[in-house]
């Protein structure tokens, strides 16, 4: 049976991959914080205009938020920012490759947080699907970082490993909390619910991270404005990706959505292979096969 959350989530993975590619290019002209901030700053007007269009054309009233909604939006926004902070922190260690590999375990963290905070349970096949796809993400990340299993085991006690796991926990928490925010709003139709939740969350993130950059890196804020062409493209791709993510969150459990969202890595693999013609390892191929296998299990049985 056709379920709308499936193509919407796949679209989210595609646009997120596009946003990441643009941000990678921005890194040559912007600081890490500036490149990350561009996705929020330039996404806000796009999402607000989209929401206004839905309200105007559809004749829908604005949703009526409650305290729980605002708490979940604020918590989700802070969690997403902290994910970035902890991930960047791992880069300051020699063993950062190990830490970034463990940061890929986001879907497992989503499932844990969604169970604890939202009370969402998963069936056995869904747990297997998430485990298989997460192992695939792990293998793919190891291939990209040229890590061996022995090096990974040796790095288990390194500080970067704990930072990587912490960043994964915050990213997973943000997905679960955003899902909770869409549920707290209890508004129909679902796409207005998703757009309103995203607009509020983006405004919170833009203000919080903007204040941080103005205090710590004021020059980066000006650079984001100067590089409006590429930064704006990153914001546009990010806005489309987030709209798809939040729409999917209104329709399906966060863990299911993020598990299917790992299709983004398959897009990245194809782009790397076909367009950039970069060398791929056996670990890369194994990772993609496991991710695809986990997604198939999730869709057919989960």
C-alpha positions as YAML, in Angstrom:
chain: A
units: angstrom
residues:
- id: 1
  name: UNK
  ca: [0.00, 0.00, 0.00]
- id: 2
  name: UNK
  ca: [1.30, 3.47, -0.94]
- id: 3
  name: UNK
  ca: [2.31, 5.63, 2.02]
- id: 4
  name: UNK
  ca: [3.10, 9.30, 1.45]
- id: 5
  name: UNK
  ca: [5.89, 9.46, 4.03]
- id: 6
  name: UNK
  ca: [8.09, 7.19, 1.88]
- id: 7
  name: UNK
  ca: [8.59, 9.43, -1.20]
- id: 8
  name: UNK
  ca: [8.63, 12.53, 1.04]
- id: 9
  name: UNK
  ca: [11.48, 11.05, 3.12]
- id: 10
  name: UNK
  ca: [13.43, 10.02, 0.02]
- id: 11
  name: UNK
  ca: [13.04, 13.58, -1.30]
- id: 12
  name: UNK
  ca: [14.34, 14.85, 2.06]
- id: 13
  name: UNK
  ca: [17.46, 12.69, 1.67]
- id: 14
  name: UNK
  ca: [18.00, 13.99, -1.87]
- id: 15
  name: UNK
  ca: [17.72, 17.67, -0.90]
- id: 16
  name: UNK
  ca: [19.89, 17.12, 2.19]
- id: 17
  name: UNK
  ca: [22.57, 15.61, -0.03]
- id: 18
  name: UNK
  ca: [22.35, 18.68, -2.30]
- id: 19
  name: UNK
  ca: [22.59, 21.01, 0.71]
- id: 20
  name: UNK
  ca: [25.65, 19.16, 2.02]
- id: 21
  name: UNK
  ca: [27.35, 19.43, -1.38]
- id: 22
  name: UNK
  ca: [26.75, 23.19, -1.51]
- id: 23
  name: UNK
  ca: [27.94, 23.64, 2.09]
- id: 24
  name: UNK
  ca: [31.08, 21.70, 1.21]
- id: 25
  name: UNK
  ca: [31.80, 24.30, -1.48]
- id: 26
  name: UNK
  ca: [31.01, 27.12, 0.96]
- id: 27
  name: UNK
  ca: [33.68, 25.81, 3.34]
- id: 28
  name: UNK
  ca: [36.31, 27.29, 1.01]
- id: 29
  name: UNK
  ca: [34.98, 30.83, 1.61]
- id: 30
  name: UNK
  ca: [33.19, 30.60, 4.96]
- id: 31
  name: UNK
  ca: [34.11, 29.32, 8.39]
- id: 32
  name: UNK
  ca: [32.55, 26.07, 9.57]
- id: 33
  name: UNK
  ca: [30.09, 28.00, 11.74]
- id: 34
  name: UNK
  ca: [29.28, 30.37, 8.87]
- id: 35
  name: UNK
  ca: [28.64, 27.52, 6.43]
- id: 36
  name: UNK
  ca: [26.39, 25.83, 9.00]
- id: 37
  name: UNK
  ca: [24.54, 29.07, 9.78]
- id: 38
  name: UNK
  ca: [23.75, 29.75, 6.12]
- id: 39
  name: UNK
  ca: [21.36, 26.78, 6.08]
- id: 40
  name: UNK
  ca: [19.24, 28.40, 8.82]
- id: 41
  name: UNK
  ca: [19.54, 32.06, 7.84]
- id: 42
  name: UNK
  ca: [18.50, 31.67, 4.20]
- id: 43
  name: UNK
  ca: [15.96, 28.92, 4.86]
- id: 44
  name: UNK
  ca: [13.77, 31.06, 7.15]
- id: 45
  name: UNK
  ca: [12.26, 33.38, 4.47]
- id: 46
  name: UNK
  ca: [11.59, 30.44, 2.14]
- id: 47
  name: UNK
  ca: [9.74, 28.47, 4.81]
- id: 48
  name: UNK
  ca: [7.82, 31.53, 6.05]
- id: 49
  name: UNK
  ca: [6.69, 32.37, 2.49]
- id: 50
  name: UNK
  ca: [5.68, 28.72, 1.95]
- id: 51
  name: UNK
  ca: [3.66, 28.72, 5.18]
- id: 52
  name: UNK
  ca: [2.01, 32.06, 4.29]
- id: 53
  name: UNK
  ca: [1.11, 30.66, 0.87]
- id: 54
  name: UNK
  ca: [-0.53, 27.60, 2.41]
- id: 55
  name: UNK
  ca: [-2.52, 29.76, 4.83]
- id: 56
  name: UNK
  ca: [-3.54, 32.26, 2.13]
- id: 57
  name: UNK
  ca: [-4.39, 29.84, -0.68]
- id: 58
  name: UNK
  ca: [-5.93, 27.15, 1.50]
- id: 59
  name: UNK
  ca: [-7.76, 29.57, 3.74]
- id: 60
  name: UNK
  ca: [-6.48, 27.81, 6.85]
- id: 61
  name: UNK
  ca: [-6.18, 29.60, 10.19]
- id: 62
  name: UNK
  ca: [-2.78, 29.75, 11.84]
- id: 63
  name: UNK
  ca: [-2.16, 26.84, 14.23]
- id: 64
  name: UNK
  ca: [-2.58, 27.59, 17.92]
- id: 65
  name: UNK
  ca: [0.66, 26.52, 19.66]
- id: 66
  name: UNK
  ca: [0.86, 25.47, 23.28]
- id: 67
  name: UNK
  ca: [3.62, 25.42, 25.87]
- id: 68
  name: UNK
  ca: [4.60, 21.83, 25.12]
- id: 69
  name: UNK
  ca: [4.98, 22.71, 21.43]
- id: 70
  name: UNK
  ca: [7.36, 25.59, 22.17]
- id: 71
  name: UNK
  ca: [9.40, 23.51, 24.62]
- id: 72
  name: UNK
  ca: [9.83, 20.70, 22.07]
- id: 73
  name: UNK
  ca: [10.73, 23.14, 19.26]
- id: 74
  name: UNK
  ca: [13.28, 24.89, 21.48]
- id: 75
  name: UNK
  ca: [14.73, 21.57, 22.71]
- id: 76
  name: UNK
  ca: [14.92, 20.21, 19.16]
- id: 77
  name: UNK
  ca: [16.62, 23.35, 17.87]
- id: 78
  name: UNK
  ca: [19.19, 23.40, 20.67]
- id: 79
  name: UNK
  ca: [19.84, 19.67, 20.20]
- id: 80
  name: UNK
  ca: [20.53, 20.17, 16.50]
- id: 81
  name: UNK
  ca: [22.94, 23.02, 17.22]
- id: 82
  name: UNK
  ca: [24.71, 20.99, 19.94]
- id: 83
  name: UNK
  ca: [25.08, 18.13, 17.46]
- id: 84
  name: UNK
  ca: [27.06, 20.48, 15.22]
- id: 85
  name: UNK
  ca: [29.14, 21.78, 18.14]
- id: 86
  name: UNK
  ca: [30.12, 18.31, 19.38]
- id: 87
  name: UNK
  ca: [30.82, 17.04, 15.88]
- id: 88
  name: UNK
  ca: [33.14, 19.98, 15.20]
- id: 89
  name: UNK
  ca: [34.83, 19.36, 18.56]
- id: 90
  name: UNK
  ca: [35.80, 15.86, 17.43]
- id: 91
  name: UNK
  ca: [37.85, 17.38, 14.60]
- id: 92
  name: UNK
  ca: [40.29, 18.83, 17.15]
- id: 93
  name: UNK
  ca: [41.53, 15.33, 18.07]
- id: 94
  name: UNK
  ca: [43.97, 13.16, 16.16]
- id: 95
  name: UNK
  ca: [41.49, 10.29, 16.39]
- id: 96
  name: UNK
  ca: [38.64, 12.40, 14.95]
- id: 97
  name: UNK
  ca: [37.96, 9.77, 12.25]
- id: 98
  name: UNK
  ca: [36.87, 7.31, 14.95]
- id: 99
  name: UNK
  ca: [34.65, 9.92, 16.57]
- id: 100
  name: UNK
  ca: [32.95, 10.95, 13.33]
- id: 101
  name: UNK
  ca: [32.32, 7.28, 12.54]
- id: 102
  name: UNK
  ca: [30.45, 6.82, 15.82]
- id: 103
  name: UNK
  ca: [28.52, 10.04, 15.13]
- id: 104
  name: UNK
  ca: [26.77, 8.18, 12.31]
- id: 105
  name: UNK
  ca: [24.72, 6.10, 14.76]
- id: 106
  name: UNK
  ca: [21.97, 8.72, 14.72]
- id: 107
  name: UNK
  ca: [19.07, 6.39, 13.84]
- id: 108
  name: UNK
  ca: [19.72, 4.18, 16.87]
- id: 109
  name: UNK
  ca: [19.70, 7.32, 19.04]
- id: 110
  name: UNK
  ca: [16.44, 8.47, 17.43]
- id: 111
  name: UNK
  ca: [14.81, 5.16, 18.34]
- id: 112
  name: UNK
  ca: [16.04, 5.39, 21.94]
- id: 113
  name: UNK
  ca: [14.97, 9.01, 22.47]
- id: 114
  name: UNK
  ca: [11.61, 8.50, 20.74]
- id: 115
  name: UNK
  ca: [10.92, 5.54, 23.02]
- id: 116
  name: UNK
  ca: [11.90, 7.41, 26.19]
- id: 117
  name: UNK
  ca: [10.36, 10.80, 25.39]
- id: 118
  name: UNK
  ca: [7.46, 10.03, 23.05]
- id: 119
  name: UNK
  ca: [6.69, 6.45, 24.06]
- id: 120
  name: UNK
  ca: [6.97, 5.26, 20.45]
- id: 121
  name: UNK
  ca: [7.69, 1.54, 20.14]
- id: 122
  name: UNK
  ca: [9.15, -0.38, 17.19]
- id: 123
  name: UNK
  ca: [8.36, -3.90, 16.05]
- id: 124
  name: UNK
  ca: [11.06, -6.56, 15.77]
- id: 125
  name: UNK
  ca: [11.57, -6.18, 12.02]
- id: 126
  name: UNK
  ca: [11.98, -2.42, 12.38]
- id: 127
  name: UNK
  ca: [14.68, -2.96, 15.02]
- id: 128
  name: UNK
  ca: [16.49, -5.40, 12.69]
- id: 129
  name: UNK
  ca: [16.17, -2.96, 9.77]
- id: 130
  name: UNK
  ca: [17.64, -0.10, 11.82]
- id: 131
  name: UNK
  ca: [20.47, -2.32, 13.06]
- id: 132
  name: UNK
  ca: [21.35, -3.50, 9.53]
- id: 133
  name: UNK
  ca: [21.24, -0.01, 7.99]
- id: 134
  name: UNK
  ca: [23.21, 1.47, 10.91]
- id: 135
  name: UNK
  ca: [25.89, -1.19, 10.41]
- id: 136
  name: UNK
  ca: [25.94, -0.16, 6.75]
- id: 137
  name: UNK
  ca: [26.40, 3.51, 7.68]
- id: 138
  name: UNK
  ca: [29.18, 2.44, 10.03]
- id: 139
  name: UNK
  ca: [30.94, 0.47, 7.27]
- id: 140
  name: UNK
  ca: [30.52, 3.31, 4.76]
- id: 141
  name: UNK
  ca: [31.94, 5.82, 7.22]
- id: 142
  name: UNK
  ca: [34.89, 3.55, 7.93]
- id: 143
  name: UNK
  ca: [35.59, 3.26, 4.22]
- id: 144
  name: UNK
  ca: [35.51, 7.02, 3.74]
- id: 145
  name: UNK
  ca: [37.84, 7.54, 6.72]
- id: 146
  name: UNK
  ca: [40.11, 4.62, 5.68]
- id: 147
  name: UNK
  ca: [39.64, 3.03, 9.10]
- id: 148
  name: UNK
  ca: [40.35, -0.59, 9.88]
- id: 149
  name: UNK
  ca: [38.39, -2.58, 12.47]
- id: 150
  name: UNK
  ca: [41.50, -2.79, 14.65]
- id: 151
  name: UNK
  ca: [41.92, 1.00, 14.58]
- id: 152
  name: UNK
  ca: [38.25, 1.38, 15.47]
- id: 153
  name: UNK
  ca: [38.55, -0.96, 18.46]
- id: 154
  name: UNK
  ca: [41.68, 0.82, 19.67]
- id: 155
  name: UNK
  ca: [39.85, 4.14, 19.48]
- id: 156
  name: UNK
  ca: [36.91, 3.05, 21.63]
- id: 157
  name: UNK
  ca: [38.37, 4.68, 24.73]
- id: 158
  name: UNK
  ca: [39.40, 7.91, 23.01]
- id: 159
  name: UNK
  ca: [37.63, 11.14, 23.90]
- id: 160
  name: UNK
  ca: [36.62, 11.66, 20.27]
- id: 161
  name: UNK
  ca: [34.56, 8.46, 20.44]
- id: 162
  name: UNK
  ca: [32.46, 9.81, 23.31]
- id: 163
  name: UNK
  ca: [32.08, 13.14, 21.52]
- id: 164
  name: UNK
  ca: [30.96, 11.32, 18.37]
- id: 165
  name: UNK
  ca: [28.37, 9.33, 20.29]
- id: 166
  name: UNK
  ca: [27.21, 12.50, 22.05]
- id: 167
  name: UNK
  ca: [26.77, 14.29, 18.73]
- id: 168
  name: UNK
  ca: [24.77, 11.32, 17.42]
- id: 169
  name: UNK
  ca: [22.60, 11.44, 20.53]
- id: 170
  name: UNK
  ca: [21.84, 15.14, 20.03]
- id: 171
  name: UNK
  ca: [21.05, 14.67, 16.34]
- id: 172
  name: UNK
  ca: [18.81, 11.73, 17.16]
- id: 173
  name: UNK
  ca: [17.15, 13.71, 19.93]
- id: 174
  name: UNK
  ca: [16.41, 16.62, 17.59]
- id: 175
  name: UNK
  ca: [14.51, 14.34, 15.18]
- id: 176
  name: UNK
  ca: [12.48, 12.78, 17.99]
- id: 177
  name: UNK
  ca: [11.74, 16.17, 19.57]
- id: 178
  name: UNK
  ca: [10.64, 17.67, 16.26]
- id: 179
  name: UNK
  ca: [8.34, 14.70, 15.75]
- id: 180
  name: UNK
  ca: [6.96, 15.37, 19.24]
- id: 181
  name: UNK
  ca: [6.42, 19.04, 18.37]
- id: 182
  name: UNK
  ca: [4.34, 18.14, 15.31]
- id: 183
  name: UNK
  ca: [2.26, 15.82, 17.50]
- id: 184
  name: UNK
  ca: [1.82, 18.45, 20.23]
- id: 185
  name: UNK
  ca: [0.39, 20.92, 17.73]
- id: 186
  name: UNK
  ca: [-2.52, 18.58, 16.82]
- id: 187
  name: UNK
  ca: [-3.39, 20.60, 13.74]
- id: 188
  name: UNK
  ca: [-4.84, 19.62, 10.37]
- id: 189
  name: UNK
  ca: [-3.94, 19.48, 7.55]
- id: 190
  name: UNK
  ca: [-0.64, 17.80, 8.28]
- id: 191
  name: UNK
  ca: [1.39, 19.85, 5.78]
- id: 192
  name: UNK
  ca: [0.41, 23.12, 7.49]
- id: 193
  name: UNK
  ca: [1.32, 21.52, 10.82]
- id: 194
  name: UNK
  ca: [4.75, 20.57, 9.42]
- id: 195
  name: UNK
  ca: [5.39, 24.00, 7.86]
- id: 196
  name: UNK
  ca: [4.43, 25.89, 11.03]
- id: 197
  name: UNK
  ca: [6.57, 23.65, 13.26]
- id: 198
  name: UNK
  ca: [9.54, 24.08, 10.94]
- id: 199
  name: UNK
  ca: [9.09, 27.85, 10.72]
- id: 200
  name: UNK
  ca: [9.08, 28.23, 14.51]
- id: 201
  name: UNK
  ca: [12.06, 25.88, 14.91]
- id: 202
  name: UNK
  ca: [14.10, 27.64, 12.21]
- id: 203
  name: UNK
  ca: [13.45, 31.08, 13.69]
- id: 204
  name: UNK
  ca: [14.60, 29.83, 17.11]
- id: 205
  name: UNK
  ca: [17.77, 28.28, 15.62]
- id: 206
  name: UNK
  ca: [18.53, 31.36, 13.49]
- id: 207
  name: UNK
  ca: [18.28, 33.67, 16.52]
- id: 208
  name: UNK
  ca: [20.32, 31.38, 18.80]
- id: 209
  name: UNK
  ca: [23.11, 30.59, 16.34]
- id: 210
  name: UNK
  ca: [23.06, 34.12, 14.92]
- id: 211
  name: UNK
  ca: [23.64, 35.56, 18.38]
- id: 212
  name: UNK
  ca: [26.52, 33.13, 18.94]
- id: 213
  name: UNK
  ca: [28.19, 34.04, 15.63]
- id: 214
  name: UNK
  ca: [27.77, 37.78, 16.20]
- id: 215
  name: UNK
  ca: [29.54, 37.42, 19.56]
- id: 216
  name: UNK
  ca: [32.24, 34.92, 18.60]
- id: 217
  name: UNK
  ca: [32.70, 35.37, 14.83]
- id: 218
  name: UNK
  ca: [31.18, 38.69, 13.69]
- id: 219
  name: UNK
  ca: [33.22, 38.56, 10.48]
- id: 220
  name: UNK
  ca: [31.56, 35.23, 9.60]
- id: 221
  name: UNK
  ca: [28.13, 36.83, 9.79]
- id: 222
  name: UNK
  ca: [29.15, 39.43, 7.21]
- id: 223
  name: UNK
  ca: [30.68, 36.72, 5.03]
- id: 224
  name: UNK
  ca: [27.36, 34.83, 5.03]
- id: 225
  name: UNK
  ca: [25.73, 37.99, 3.66]
- id: 226
  name: UNK
  ca: [28.44, 38.53, 1.03]
- id: 227
  name: UNK
  ca: [28.29, 34.93, -0.18]
- id: 228
  name: UNK
  ca: [24.53, 35.16, -0.65]
- id: 229
  name: UNK
  ca: [24.47, 33.26, -3.95]
- id: 230
  name: UNK
  ca: [25.94, 29.97, -2.73]
- id: 231
  name: UNK
  ca: [24.77, 30.46, 0.85]
- id: 232
  name: UNK
  ca: [21.28, 31.17, -0.43]
- id: 233
  name: UNK
  ca: [21.38, 27.98, -2.50]
- id: 234
  name: UNK
  ca: [22.40, 26.05, 0.63]
- id: 235
  name: UNK
  ca: [19.50, 27.64, 2.49]
- id: 236
  name: UNK
  ca: [17.06, 26.79, -0.30]
- id: 237
  name: UNK
  ca: [18.17, 23.15, -0.45]
- id: 238
  name: UNK
  ca: [18.09, 23.02, 3.35]
- id: 239
  name: UNK
  ca: [14.58, 24.50, 3.41]
- id: 240
  name: UNK
  ca: [13.28, 21.89, 0.95]
- id: 241
  name: UNK
  ca: [14.99, 19.11, 2.88]
- id: 242
  name: UNK
  ca: [13.60, 20.29, 6.22]
- id: 243
  name: UNK
  ca: [10.09, 20.73, 4.82]
- id: 244
  name: UNK
  ca: [10.21, 17.12, 3.64]
- id: 245
  name: UNK
  ca: [11.64, 15.89, 6.97]
- id: 246
  name: UNK
  ca: [9.02, 17.68, 9.04]
- id: 247
  name: UNK
  ca: [6.20, 16.60, 6.74]
- id: 248
  name: UNK
  ca: [7.36, 13.00, 7.09]
- id: 249
  name: UNK
  ca: [7.54, 13.42, 10.89]
- id: 250
  name: UNK
  ca: [3.84, 14.33, 10.96]
- id: 251
  name: UNK
  ca: [3.02, 11.08, 9.13]
- id: 252
  name: UNK
  ca: [5.37, 8.48, 10.60]
- id: 253
  name: UNK
  ca: [7.54, 7.67, 13.63]
- id: 254
  name: UNK
  ca: [10.85, 9.52, 13.75]
- id: 255
  name: UNK
  ca: [12.98, 6.35, 13.79]
- id: 256
  name: UNK
  ca: [11.30, 5.02, 10.63]
- id: 257
  name: UNK
  ca: [11.74, 8.35, 8.86]
- id: 258
  name: UNK
  ca: [15.42, 8.73, 9.74]
- id: 259
  name: UNK
  ca: [16.13, 5.09, 8.87]
- id: 260
  name: UNK
  ca: [14.67, 5.55, 5.39]
- id: 261
  name: UNK
  ca: [16.43, 8.92, 5.21]
- id: 262
  name: UNK
  ca: [19.74, 7.06, 5.10]
- id: 263
  name: UNK
  ca: [18.99, 6.69, 1.40]
- id: 264
  name: UNK
  ca: [20.82, 10.05, 1.29]
- id: 265
  name: UNK
  ca: [24.08, 8.13, 1.66]
- id: 266
  name: UNK
  ca: [23.21, 6.00, -1.36]
- id: 267
  name: UNK
  ca: [22.70, 9.21, -3.38]
- id: 268
  name: UNK
  ca: [26.09, 10.43, -2.14]
- id: 269
  name: UNK
  ca: [27.70, 7.12, -3.13]
- id: 270
  name: UNK
  ca: [26.23, 7.31, -6.65]
- id: 271
  name: UNK
  ca: [27.36, 10.93, -7.10]
- id: 272
  name: UNK
  ca: [30.86, 10.03, -5.90]
- id: 273
  name: UNK
  ca: [31.03, 7.06, -8.25]
- id: 274
  name: UNK
  ca: [29.41, 8.50, -11.38]
- id: 275
  name: UNK
  ca: [30.24, 12.21, -11.36]
- id: 276
  name: UNK
  ca: [33.43, 12.54, -9.33]
- id: 277
  name: UNK
  ca: [34.74, 9.09, -10.33]
- id: 278
  name: UNK
  ca: [36.48, 8.73, -6.98]
- id: 279
  name: UNK
  ca: [37.92, 5.40, -5.94]
- id: 280
  name: UNK
  ca: [35.59, 3.29, -3.79]
- id: 281
  name: UNK
  ca: [36.60, 0.63, -1.32]
- id: 282
  name: UNK
  ca: [35.14, -2.74, -0.44]
- id: 283
  name: UNK
  ca: [33.89, -1.20, 2.79]
- id: 284
  name: UNK
  ca: [31.99, 1.45, 0.77]
- id: 285
  name: UNK
  ca: [30.24, -1.20, -1.31]
- id: 286
  name: UNK
  ca: [29.43, -3.29, 1.78]
- id: 287
  name: UNK
  ca: [28.01, -0.24, 3.52]
- id: 288
  name: UNK
  ca: [25.72, 0.70, 0.62]
- id: 289
  name: UNK
  ca: [24.45, -2.89, 0.31]
- id: 290
  name: UNK
  ca: [23.67, -3.03, 4.05]
- id: 291
  name: UNK
  ca: [21.93, 0.36, 4.00]
- id: 292
  name: UNK
  ca: [19.82, -0.69, 1.02]
- id: 293
  name: UNK
  ca: [19.07, -4.02, 2.71]
- id: 294
  name: UNK
  ca: [17.98, -2.31, 5.93]
- id: 295
  name: UNK
  ca: [15.69, 0.04, 4.01]
- id: 296
  name: UNK
  ca: [14.11, -2.85, 2.11]
- id: 297
  name: UNK
  ca: [13.46, -4.74, 5.37]
- id: 298
  name: UNK
  ca: [11.97, -1.59, 6.89]
- id: 299
  name: UNK
  ca: [9.61, -0.95, 3.98]
- id: 300
  name: UNK
  ca: [8.50, -4.54, 3.46]
- id: 301
  name: UNK
  ca: [8.33, -5.80, 7.05]
- id: 302
  name: UNK
  ca: [8.98, -2.94, 9.47]
...
